[in-house]
Amino acid sequence: MEWGFSIASYMVLSGLAAGTFFSGTMAEIFSKGKYKRLQKYASYTSLVLMPIALLILAIHLGQTFRFWRVMTNFNSTSVISLGAWISTVFTICVFLSAASWYLGWKDGLRKLFSYIALPFSFLVAGYTGNLLSHTAVPLWRATPYLGVLFMISSAAAGLAVLLAVATSAGDVKERTLGLMARATIATVIIKIVVNVVFINILALTNLELLSSGQVTGQVIGFLLSIIAIVILAPLAKDLFHERVNPANMPKVSTLITLAAMIILVEAFLLRYEILTAQLYWFN
């Protein structure tokens, strides 16, 4: 079975759902509830993204029974089975967290659901990378750190999307948006560094693992990341110091959404170019 566009889309959307959720939840935790509105937006966003990701996976598998069997039969020795159960538990907890916000349930109950989902969100963000590392494709199994790369990529994309959603909502303080923009920039920079380390590991292991396509994809991804940083940097500064004219907020929201889209495209390209390595090795 060829792993290409559809699987890359599943990986991006599930990672994005996880990254958005743990970004919003951790913002609430570390601010001691001051930024809990971000957790609300994170819950709603993740609730939309995760079912779409699972639907894409089900369509790709082509057989509803096969998909249902993967999702219901637990096998502790199977990375696929573990990933399916992690995704299921995460989706259920996200649903309950979002329902708590929408139905106005007690805050303690809502926190319980979100805190249970938190560790699963980290696992969802990185498990697809670990799954690839357990296959026979040389590029995929050349390093055990592919899951870490995918997790950081999911964090960057999740922060960017949460920032875009919060800015569009119009009820989050400028300083908070500025902090989120700074966190997004920092995470993108960390992702660039981890990606460079990943490429160096491959080169040191066996230079033949790197095809010209993968190198080109990495360069494009790097350039997209730099463009996103260039867009966000001045906005982060102005928002943090609350220097944005309210009349200019629609323009700021548009620029932040553009930066988020660029980061999402880079996240997709990262996964797609790694997935299509199978074509290089088995054709």
N, C-alpha and C positions, 0 to 999 in steps of 0.2 A: 504494500500500500504506500503510495507516494505521499510524503509529508511536505506540503507546500503552502499555498496561499491560505487555505481553510484552517490548517492547523496553526499556522503563524497567527491568524486572526483570533483563534481560540486562545492561544497563549497570551496575546496582547490584552484581550478583553478580560480574561480571568485575572491576569496580573494587575491590570488597571483597577479592577474591582477591589482586589486585595490591597493594592497600594493606596487607593483612595480611602478605604476603610481604616487601615491602621494609621494613616496620617491624621485623619479626623479624630480617631479615638485617642491616640497618643497626645494630640494637641489638648484634648479635654483633660486627660490625666495629669500632664505636666503643668497645666495652667490651673490645676485644682478646680476645674469647672468653669473657669472664666471664658474659655473658648468652646463651650459645649455645643454651641450652635453649629460649629464646624462638624461635630460628630453627627448632627442631624443631617446635614447636607451629604456627608460621607455615606451614611446609611441609605439614604434615598438613591444616591448615584450608584452605589454598589448593588442595590436591589435591582436596578435596571440592567446593569452590565452583566452580572453573573449568569442569569438565565439565558441571555443572548449567547454568551460564551458556550454554555452547555448545549444549547440548541445547535450551534455551529458544529460542535463535536459530534453530536448525535447524527446530524445530516452527513457529516464526513464518513462516519462509520458505515452508514448506508443501511444498517439493519437495526430496527428499534429493539428487537430482542437482544441483540448483541450488546447494545448500549445499556439496556436495563440489567443484563447479567453482570456487566462490569460494575455498575453502580450499586448492585445489591449483594454480590458475593464477596465477602471479605477474605482476603488472603494476605497475611502479615508479611509474607516473603515476596510479594509482588509489588513493585513500585507503582504500577498502573492501578492496582486495587487500592493501595494506600492513598494514592492521589485522588481517586474517585470518592473515597470516603471522606477525606479531608475537605474536598470541594463540597460534598453534600452537607456535612456538619456546618461548614462556613456559610453556605447559602441559607440554611435554616435559621441560623443565629442572626444573620443579616436581616432576614425577613422579620424576625421577632423584634429586632432593634428598631427597624423602620416602622413596624406596626405600633411599637410603644410610643414613638413620636407622634404618629398620625392619630392614634386613638387616645392619646393623653394619659397613658398608663403611668403608674407611680415611677418616679425617677430612679428609685433603687432597683426596680425590676428591669427597667431599660438598661441601666448600667450593668446589671448581671449578664444580660444577653450580649451586650457589646464587649464586655471583658472576657466572656467565654469565647467569643468569635476572634478576639485579638490574636492569640497564638496561632489559630488556624489561618488567619489572613497572611501571616508571615510564611507559613508553610505553602499556601496556595501560590504566593508570589514566586517562590523559588523551586517548587517541586518539579515543574516541567523541565528546568535545567538539569536537575538530578536524574530525571527520567532519561534524558538524552545521554547523560554520562554513563548509563548502564546498558547502552546498546553497543552494537559491533562496529559502528561507524568510527573510524580512527580520529576524525576531527572532534567528534562529540565526547569520546572517552579519553582524549588526550589529557584532560585536566579535570579534577574533581570539583573545581570552583565555578563550573558553569551555572549552578544553582545560585551562587552568590551574585554573579553578574546579572542574572535575570531578576533577582530580588531587588537589587539596587536600581535597575532599570525600571522596575514596577513602582518603586518608591518615588523616583523622579517624575514618572508619568502621572502617578496618583496625586502627588502634591500639585503638579501643574494643573490638572483637571479640577481638583478641589479649589484651587486658587481662582480659576476661571468661573466656577459655579458660585463661589462666595462673592466674587466681585460683581457678577451679574445680578445676584440677589439684592444687592444694594443695602443690606442691613448689617454689614460687618464693618467695624471701624477701620479707618485707613491704616492706622498703626499695625493692626492685626494683619491686614493684607500685605503690608510692607514686610512684616516678619515672615509671612508665608512665602513671599517672593524671594526673600533672602534664603530661606530654607530650600526652596526649589533650586535656586542657582547653586547652592553648596552641594546639593545632592547630584545635580547634573555634572558638576566638576568631579565629584567622587566617582561617578559612573565612568567618566572619561578615563580616569586614572586606572580603575579596575579593568576597563576594556583594554587599555594599553598593556597592563600586566598579563591579561589573558592572551593577547596576541604574542607577547614575548615568550610566554610559556610554550605556546605552540611552535614558535620559531626555534626555541632551544631544544624542544623534544624532537622535532623533525620538520625542517623547513618545507618539505614536500607536502605537509598537511595544509599549507596555505596556498590556495589557488589565486589567480589574479582577480577572480570575481570577489572572493572574500576580502582581499586587500582593498579593492575599489569600494566595496560596500562599507568597510571600516572608515575609509577616508570621507565618504559621503556622510556617514553618521556623525563623524567628528565635526564636519563643517555645519551640519544641521544643529548640533549641540551648541556650537559657538554662536550661531545666529540667534538661537533662543536666549542665550545668556546676554547677548548684546541688546536684545529687545527688553528683557526683564530688568537689567541692572539699573538704568535710570528710573524706571517705574518703582522699583523697590526702594530706592533712595527717597524719592518724592513722597511715596505713600507712607513710609516709616516716619518721616518728619512732618507728615500731614500738610503737605504743600500743594496738594492737587485741588484745583478749583472744581467745585461740584459740577459746574457746567461741562467740564472736561472728562468726567467719569465715564461717559459712554465710550469716548475714544480710548481711555485707559482700559476699559473692559474689552474692547475689540482687540487691542494690542496683546493683552494677556491671553485672550482666547487664541490668537494667532500663534503665540509662543507655545501654548499648550498643544496645539495641533502639530506644530513642528516637532515637539518632543515625542508626541505619539507616533508620528511618521518614522522618527528615528528608532523608536522602540520596536515598531513593526519590522523595519529593515534589518535590525539587529537579529531578530529571531528568524526572519525569512532567509537571510544569507547563511545562517548556521544550519537551518533545516535543509536547504538545497545543496549542502555539501554532500548529501547522499547521492545526488546525481553525478557528482564528480568522481565518487569512489566506486559506484556500482554500475556505471555505464561505460 
